Amino acid sequence: MRFVANSTRSDVSHSQPDHHWFPGFLAPPVTTEMMAAICRDTPWRHDTITLFGQTHDVPRLTALMGDEGVTYRYSRITMEAIAWSAPVAELRRGVEEKSETRFNSVLLNWYRDGRDSNGWHADDEPELGEEPVIASLSLGVTRTMRFRRRDGEATFAIDLADGDVLVMYGDSQRDWLHTVAKSTRVTRDRLNLTFRLMGPRSNDAAPTTPSRRQ
């Protein structure tokens, strides 16, 4: 599989989260083939989430793949990692090489159309560490990822297209929240793979900021 080396690194500043963007990291027709195989063969979950006393369906399908024993918890949802599939393991190797980071798991989100979304949140669960490196690979239709500083002093947005990789570093989870909002203009699906390195969580640990993702 051929990965491209084009990239744009943000200036580490108050106005943008610390990130590294690889546009077109993976090109068609490989993106189309990979997306079709992963969407077809992954045992997807459709969880529910309770916010402010009301229970809702999570507006996307999810799965967690990873090394043996990896567990991920967010918004009172617990996910036990299933074994890496061959296509996802191949993508991990390419993303690890470009990001120069080792990952032991990947959270997959399948946005079936513009009605699926991911609310404002930070990936700041204790098992991810204080300043995690998270690499997000997009396959399928372009969706806009929006960021806002927790102090409200800055916003930032990036359109993530088919084959793009966004690597988030440093302050991107500590000082920023991010979202993929609903869009009536989006009629096709998008597959998002967020590669992570997760460690153990102590029984009494809690996220640094309560997650409001849905």
TORKOL-4160 file (C-alpha; in steps of 0.2 Angstrom, whole numbers, padded with zeros to 4 digits, m for minus):
214
<pt num="1" X="0000" Y="0000" Z="0000"/>
<pt num="2" X="0007" Y="0017" Z="m0005"/>
<pt num="3" X="0006" Y="0031" Z="0008"/>
<pt num="4" X="0010" Y="0049" Z="0003"/>
<pt num="5" X="0022" Y="0061" Z="0013"/>
<pt num="6" X="0013" Y="0078" Z="0010"/>
<pt num="7" X="0009" Y="0086" Z="0027"/>
<pt num="8" X="0006" Y="0103" Z="0035"/>
<pt num="9" X="0011" Y="0106" Z="0053"/>
<pt num="10" X="0002" Y="0120" Z="0062"/>
<pt num="11" X="0011" Y="0133" Z="0072"/>
<pt num="12" X="0009" Y="0129" Z="0090"/>
<pt num="13" X="m0001" Y="0144" Z="0095"/>
<pt num="14" X="m0015" Y="0150" Z="0106"/>
<pt num="15" X="m0026" Y="0151" Z="0090"/>
<pt num="16" X="m0025" Y="0133" Z="0084"/>
<pt num="17" X="m0023" Y="0116" Z="0092"/>
<pt num="18" X="m0006" Y="0107" Z="0090"/>
<pt num="19" X="m0009" Y="0096" Z="0075"/>
<pt num="20" X="m0001" Y="0088" Z="0060"/>
<pt num="21" X="m0011" Y="0086" Z="0044"/>
<pt num="22" X="m0007" Y="0074" Z="0030"/>
<pt num="23" X="m0019" Y="0078" Z="0016"/>
<pt num="24" X="m0022" Y="0063" Z="0004"/>
<pt num="25" X="m0011" Y="0052" Z="0015"/>
<pt num="26" X="m0021" Y="0037" Z="0007"/>
<pt num="27" X="m0027" Y="0039" Z="m0011"/>
<pt num="28" X="m0041" Y="0031" Z="m0021"/>
<pt num="29" X="m0045" Y="0018" Z="m0026"/>
<pt num="30" X="m0037" Y="0011" Z="m0010"/>
<pt num="31" X="m0047" Y="0022" Z="0001"/>
<pt num="32" X="m0063" Y="0015" Z="m0007"/>
<pt num="33" X="m0058" Y="m0003" Z="m0006"/>
<pt num="34" X="m0052" Y="m0001" Z="0012"/>
<pt num="35" X="m0068" Y="0008" Z="0017"/>
<pt num="36" X="m0079" Y="m0005" Z="0009"/>
<pt num="37" X="m0070" Y="m0020" Z="0017"/>
<pt num="38" X="m0069" Y="m0012" Z="0035"/>
<pt num="39" X="m0088" Y="m0007" Z="0035"/>
<pt num="40" X="m0093" Y="m0024" Z="0028"/>
<pt num="41" X="m0083" Y="m0035" Z="0040"/>
<pt num="42" X="m0082" Y="m0025" Z="0056"/>
<pt num="43" X="m0095" Y="m0031" Z="0070"/>
<pt num="44" X="m0102" Y="m0013" Z="0073"/>
<pt num="45" X="m0110" Y="m0007" Z="0089"/>
<pt num="46" X="m0125" Y="0005" Z="0091"/>
<pt num="47" X="m0124" Y="0010" Z="0109"/>
<pt num="48" X="m0135" Y="0021" Z="0119"/>
<pt num="49" X="m0130" Y="0036" Z="0130"/>
<pt num="50" X="m0139" Y="0045" Z="0144"/>
<pt num="51" X="m0137" Y="0064" Z="0145"/>
<pt num="52" X="m0146" Y="0075" Z="0157"/>
<pt num="53" X="m0157" Y="0061" Z="0162"/>
<pt num="54" X="m0163" Y="0056" Z="0144"/>
<pt num="55" X="m0157" Y="0041" Z="0135"/>
<pt num="56" X="m0153" Y="0042" Z="0116"/>
<pt num="57" X="m0145" Y="0031" Z="0103"/>
<pt num="58" X="m0127" Y="0036" Z="0099"/>
<pt num="59" X="m0128" Y="0045" Z="0082"/>
<pt num="60" X="m0115" Y="0034" Z="0073"/>
<pt num="61" X="m0109" Y="0016" Z="0073"/>
<pt num="62" X="m0093" Y="0012" Z="0083"/>
<pt num="63" X="m0081" Y="m0002" Z="0086"/>
<pt num="64" X="m0064" Y="m0004" Z="0095"/>
<pt num="65" X="m0050" Y="m0014" Z="0089"/>
<pt num="66" X="m0033" Y="m0016" Z="0098"/>
<pt num="67" X="m0021" Y="m0027" Z="0107"/>
<pt num="68" X="m0026" Y="m0040" Z="0119"/>
<pt num="69" X="m0033" Y="m0033" Z="0135"/>
<pt num="70" X="m0036" Y="m0015" Z="0129"/>
<pt num="71" X="m0052" Y="m0007" Z="0136"/>
<pt num="72" X="m0059" Y="0010" Z="0133"/>
<pt num="73" X="m0072" Y="0019" Z="0143"/>
<pt num="74" X="m0081" Y="0036" Z="0139"/>
<pt num="75" X="m0098" Y="0043" Z="0143"/>
<pt num="76" X="m0102" Y="0027" Z="0154"/>
<pt num="77" X="m0099" Y="0016" Z="0139"/>
<pt num="78" X="m0086" Y="0002" Z="0141"/>
<pt num="79" X="m0078" Y="m0005" Z="0125"/>
<pt num="80" X="m0067" Y="m0021" Z="0125"/>
<pt num="81" X="m0055" Y="m0021" Z="0110"/>
<pt num="82" X="m0058" Y="m0034" Z="0097"/>
<pt num="83" X="m0044" Y="m0041" Z="0087"/>
<pt num="84" X="m0036" Y="m0031" Z="0073"/>
<pt num="85" X="m0043" Y="m0035" Z="0056"/>
<pt num="86" X="m0030" Y="m0036" Z="0042"/>
<pt num="87" X="m0035" Y="m0020" Z="0033"/>
<pt num="88" X="m0035" Y="m0010" Z="0049"/>
<pt num="89" X="m0018" Y="m0017" Z="0055"/>
<pt num="90" X="m0011" Y="m0012" Z="0038"/>
<pt num="91" X="m0017" Y="0006" Z="0041"/>
<pt num="92" X="m0010" Y="0006" Z="0058"/>
<pt num="93" X="0007" Y="0002" Z="0052"/>
<pt num="94" X="0006" Y="0017" Z="0039"/>
<pt num="95" X="m0001" Y="0029" Z="0052"/>
<pt num="96" X="0012" Y="0024" Z="0065"/>
<pt num="97" X="0026" Y="0027" Z="0053"/>
<pt num="98" X="0020" Y="0045" Z="0048"/>
<pt num="99" X="0016" Y="0050" Z="0065"/>
<pt num="100" X="0031" Y="0042" Z="0073"/>
<pt num="101" X="0020" Y="0036" Z="0087"/>
<pt num="102" X="0016" Y="0018" Z="0092"/>
<pt num="103" X="m0003" Y="0014" Z="0094"/>
<pt num="104" X="m0011" Y="m0001" Z="0103"/>
<pt num="105" X="m0029" Y="0003" Z="0098"/>
<pt num="106" X="m0041" Y="0011" Z="0086"/>
<pt num="107" X="m0059" Y="0018" Z="0089"/>
<pt num="108" X="m0069" Y="0017" Z="0073"/>
<pt num="109" X="m0084" Y="0028" Z="0070"/>
<pt num="110" X="m0095" Y="0025" Z="0055"/>
<pt num="111" X="m0105" Y="0041" Z="0051"/>
<pt num="112" X="m0118" Y="0034" Z="0039"/>
<pt num="113" X="m0124" Y="0051" Z="0032"/>
<pt num="114" X="m0125" Y="0069" Z="0038"/>
<pt num="115" X="m0137" Y="0064" Z="0052"/>
<pt num="116" X="m0124" Y="0055" Z="0061"/>
<pt num="117" X="m0112" Y="0066" Z="0072"/>
<pt num="118" X="m0101" Y="0067" Z="0087"/>
<pt num="119" X="m0104" Y="0081" Z="0100"/>
<pt num="120" X="m0092" Y="0093" Z="0108"/>
<pt num="121" X="m0079" Y="0083" Z="0118"/>
<pt num="122" X="m0061" Y="0080" Z="0121"/>
<pt num="123" X="m0052" Y="0063" Z="0121"/>
<pt num="124" X="m0045" Y="0066" Z="0139"/>
<pt num="125" X="m0050" Y="0050" Z="0147"/>
<pt num="126" X="m0037" Y="0044" Z="0160"/>
<pt num="127" X="m0031" Y="0029" Z="0150"/>
<pt num="128" X="m0025" Y="0041" Z="0136"/>
<pt num="129" X="m0013" Y="0050" Z="0147"/>
<pt num="130" X="m0011" Y="0069" Z="0150"/>
<pt num="131" X="m0006" Y="0074" Z="0132"/>
<pt num="132" X="m0010" Y="0060" Z="0121"/>
<pt num="133" X="m0006" Y="0058" Z="0102"/>
<pt num="134" X="m0021" Y="0053" Z="0092"/>
<pt num="135" X="m0021" Y="0050" Z="0074"/>
<pt num="136" X="m0037" Y="0052" Z="0064"/>
<pt num="137" X="m0039" Y="0044" Z="0047"/>
<pt num="138" X="m0054" Y="0049" Z="0037"/>
<pt num="139" X="m0061" Y="0038" Z="0023"/>
<pt num="140" X="m0077" Y="0043" Z="0012"/>
<pt num="141" X="m0086" Y="0059" Z="0011"/>
<pt num="142" X="m0078" Y="0075" Z="0018"/>
<pt num="143" X="m0084" Y="0081" Z="0035"/>
<pt num="144" X="m0079" Y="0097" Z="0044"/>
<pt num="145" X="m0070" Y="0094" Z="0061"/>
<pt num="146" X="m0072" Y="0110" Z="0072"/>
<pt num="147" X="m0062" Y="0115" Z="0087"/>
<pt num="148" X="m0065" Y="0128" Z="0101"/>
<pt num="149" X="m0053" Y="0132" Z="0115"/>
<pt num="150" X="m0060" Y="0128" Z="0133"/>
<pt num="151" X="m0058" Y="0146" Z="0138"/>
<pt num="152" X="m0068" Y="0152" Z="0122"/>
<pt num="153" X="m0055" Y="0163" Z="0115"/>
<pt num="154" X="m0052" Y="0154" Z="0099"/>
<pt num="155" X="m0060" Y="0142" Z="0086"/>
<pt num="156" X="m0053" Y="0132" Z="0072"/>
<pt num="157" X="m0060" Y="0121" Z="0058"/>
<pt num="158" X="m0053" Y="0109" Z="0046"/>
<pt num="159" X="m0061" Y="0099" Z="0032"/>
<pt num="160" X="m0056" Y="0081" Z="0032"/>
<pt num="161" X="m0057" Y="0073" Z="0015"/>
<pt num="162" X="m0055" Y="0055" Z="0009"/>
<pt num="163" X="m0038" Y="0048" Z="0014"/>
<pt num="164" X="m0033" Y="0063" Z="0025"/>
<pt num="165" X="m0024" Y="0060" Z="0042"/>
<pt num="166" X="m0025" Y="0072" Z="0056"/>
<pt num="167" X="m0013" Y="0069" Z="0070"/>
<pt num="168" X="m0017" Y="0079" Z="0087"/>
<pt num="169" X="m0003" Y="0082" Z="0099"/>
<pt num="170" X="0001" Y="0092" Z="0115"/>
<pt num="171" X="m0013" Y="0104" Z="0120"/>
<pt num="172" X="m0026" Y="0098" Z="0107"/>
<pt num="173" X="m0036" Y="0088" Z="0121"/>
<pt num="174" X="m0031" Y="0097" Z="0136"/>
<pt num="175" X="m0035" Y="0115" Z="0130"/>
<pt num="176" X="m0048" Y="0111" Z="0116"/>
<pt num="177" X="m0064" Y="0103" Z="0112"/>
<pt num="178" X="m0069" Y="0096" Z="0095"/>
<pt num="179" X="m0085" Y="0090" Z="0086"/>
<pt num="180" X="m0091" Y="0083" Z="0070"/>
<pt num="181" X="m0108" Y="0092" Z="0068"/>
<pt num="182" X="m0124" Y="0086" Z="0059"/>
<pt num="183" X="m0126" Y="0092" Z="0041"/>
<pt num="184" X="m0141" Y="0091" Z="0030"/>
<pt num="185" X="m0129" Y="0093" Z="0015"/>
<pt num="186" X="m0120" Y="0077" Z="0018"/>
<pt num="187" X="m0129" Y="0062" Z="0010"/>
<pt num="188" X="m0114" Y="0049" Z="0010"/>
<pt num="189" X="m0105" Y="0040" Z="0023"/>
<pt num="190" X="m0088" Y="0043" Z="0031"/>
<pt num="191" X="m0077" Y="0031" Z="0041"/>
<pt num="192" X="m0066" Y="0038" Z="0054"/>
<pt num="193" X="m0052" Y="0028" Z="0063"/>
<pt num="194" X="m0044" Y="0036" Z="0078"/>
<pt num="195" X="m0028" Y="0027" Z="0083"/>
<pt num="196" X="m0023" Y="0029" Z="0101"/>
<pt num="197" X="m0011" Y="0022" Z="0114"/>
<pt num="198" X="m0021" Y="0017" Z="0129"/>
<pt num="199" X="m0014" Y="0012" Z="0146"/>
<pt num="200" X="m0023" Y="0006" Z="0162"/>
<pt num="201" X="m0036" Y="0016" Z="0171"/>
<pt num="202" X="m0037" Y="0015" Z="0190"/>
<pt num="203" X="m0054" Y="0011" Z="0198"/>
<pt num="204" X="m0056" Y="0028" Z="0205"/>
<pt num="205" X="m0049" Y="0039" Z="0191"/>
<pt num="206" X="m0061" Y="0051" Z="0182"/>
<pt num="207" X="m0059" Y="0061" Z="0166"/>
<pt num="208" X="m0052" Y="0078" Z="0168"/>
<pt num="209" X="m0067" Y="0086" Z="0160"/>
<pt num="210" X="m0084" Y="0077" Z="0159"/>
<pt num="211" X="m0087" Y="0071" Z="0141"/>
<pt num="212" X="m0103" Y="0078" Z="0133"/>
<pt num="213" X="m0101" Y="0068" Z="0117"/>
<pt num="214" X="m0116" Y="0060" Z="0109"/>
